[in-house]
């Protein structure tokens, strides 16, 4: 990717091979993902009756989005742990 600076032309490259996450951060991400899954599934089951339909639609969307985020965070944490084990 190239972009023009006022005084020169600069070329940038991204190298994602050198990114590293510590073991503590990877474990935190996995724990956070597990907590999010547990918490949002419980919230989904504990929604009481008697609310308008829009309440359930909004909370259903919140549950779905947060479950997707939890899966993504868990996958990042697991990939980081696997990468740390392979680096040994």
Buried (B, 14 or more C-beta within 10 A) or exposed (E): EEEEEEEEEEEEEEEEEEEEBEEEEBBBBBEBBBEBBEEBBEEBEEEEEEEEEEEEEEBEEEBEEBBEBBEEBBEBBBEBBEEBEEEE
